[in-house]
């Protein structure tokens, strides 16, 4: 249940109720920084990665998996299906939010993968859309 501000809209600064580790893969510095700032404001514990291989290398070392991931497909050093195959090899149900710039390519990429616990947003997206997607992925993992 999310908090509401005075005008009835979700109060995005307080509405993620349980602290959660969320890993962000985003190549563009400004996008990565803004996602981290939003996630911190929502009470999560974000960790940033510039490239997908950095995240996967860390996972192979056996570090604790995040509660959720946000992946900007522009920041991947391979195609989305290959990245998700590697990600899910050891953790098939990890929730992932995919940020994509092209609806046509997103639909093509999604058609080739197991879509359990996968959400997607097209860029540009509204902060409320991002918040709702993260909230849903975190709620569904419980």
C-alpha positions in Angstrom: 0.0 0.0 0.0 1.5 3.3 -1.0 1.3 6.6 0.8 -0.7 9.4 -0.8 0.2 13.1 -0.8 -2.4 15.9 -0.3 -3.8 15.8 -3.9 -4.3 12.0 -3.8 -1.3 11.1 -6.0 1.2 8.6 -4.8 3.9 10.2 -2.6 6.9 8.8 -4.5 9.4 9.7 -1.7 7.8 7.3 0.8 5.9 4.7 -1.0 8.3 1.7 -1.3 7.7 0.2 2.0 10.5 -2.3 2.5 14.2 -1.4 1.7 15.3 -3.4 -1.3 18.6 -3.8 -3.1 18.0 -2.7 -6.7 20.8 -3.0 -9.3 20.8 -0.6 -12.2 22.6 -1.2 -15.5 22.7 2.0 -17.5 25.5 3.2 -19.8 24.6 6.9 -19.8 25.9 8.6 -16.7 23.0 11.0 -16.4 20.4 8.2 -16.7 22.3 6.1 -14.2 22.6 9.0 -11.7 19.0 10.0 -12.0 17.8 6.4 -11.5 20.0 6.0 -8.5 18.7 9.3 -7.0 15.1 8.3 -7.5 15.6 4.9 -6.0 17.4 6.3 -3.0 14.5 8.8 -2.5 12.1 5.9 -2.6 14.0 4.1 0.2 15.7 1.4 -1.8 19.4 0.5 -1.8 20.5 0.9 -5.4 23.8 -0.2 -6.9 24.9 1.1 -10.3 26.7 -0.6 -13.1 27.7 1.0 -16.4 27.7 -2.2 -18.4 26.0 -5.6 -18.1 29.2 -7.5 -17.9 30.2 -5.7 -14.7 27.0 -6.8 -13.1 27.3 -10.4 -14.4 30.9 -10.6 -13.2 29.8 -9.6 -9.7 27.0 -12.2 -9.8 29.5 -15.0 -10.8 31.5 -14.2 -7.6 28.5 -15.3 -5.6 27.4 -11.9 -4.2 23.9 -11.6 -2.9 21.4 -11.0 -5.8 19.3 -7.8 -5.9 15.6 -7.8 -5.1 15.1 -6.3 -8.6 17.1 -5.0 -11.5 16.6 -2.1 -13.9 18.4 -2.6 -17.2 18.7 0.1 -19.9 19.2 -1.9 -23.1 21.5 0.8 -24.4 24.0 0.0 -21.7 24.2 -3.7 -22.5 27.3 -4.9 -24.3 25.3 -7.7 -26.0 21.8 -8.3 -26.9 19.0 -8.5 -24.3 18.2 -12.2 -24.7 21.9 -13.1 -24.2 22.2 -10.9 -21.1 19.0 -12.3 -19.6 20.1 -15.9 -20.3 23.3 -15.3 -18.4 21.4 -13.5 -15.6 18.8 -16.2 -15.2 21.1 -19.2 -15.4 21.6 -19.1 -11.7 18.5 -17.2 -10.7 15.5 -17.8 -13.1 12.9 -15.7 -11.3 14.9 -12.5 -10.7 12.6 -9.5 -11.4 13.9 -7.2 -14.2 12.6 -3.9 -15.5 13.8 -3.2 -19.0 14.1 0.3 -20.3 14.1 0.5 -24.1 14.1 3.3 -26.7 12.3 1.5 -29.5 8.9 -0.2 -29.2 9.5 -2.3 -32.3 12.9 -3.6 -31.1 11.5 -4.1 -27.6 8.7 -6.3 -28.9 11.2 -8.3 -31.0 13.5 -8.7 -28.0 10.7 -9.7 -25.6 9.4 -12.3 -28.1 12.6 -14.3 -27.7 12.8 -14.4 -23.9 11.0 -16.0 -20.9 8.9 -13.1 -19.7 8.3 -14.2 -16.1 9.0 -11.3 -13.7 9.9 -9.0 -16.6 8.4 -5.5 -17.0 9.4 -2.9 -19.6 9.1 0.8 -20.1 9.7 2.8 -23.3 11.9 5.9 -23.0 11.0 8.6 -22.3 8.8 7.4 -19.4 7.2 9.3 -16.5 8.6 9.0 -13.0 5.2 7.6 -11.8 5.4 4.8 -14.5 8.9 3.9 -13.3 7.7 3.9 -9.7 4.7 1.7 -10.5 6.8 -0.8 -12.4 9.4 -1.1 -9.6 6.7 -1.4 -7.0 4.9 -4.1 -8.9 8.1 -6.1 -9.5 9.0 -5.9 -5.8 5.5 -6.9 -4.7 5.4 -9.8 -7.1 8.7 -11.3 -5.8 7.3 -11.7 -2.2 
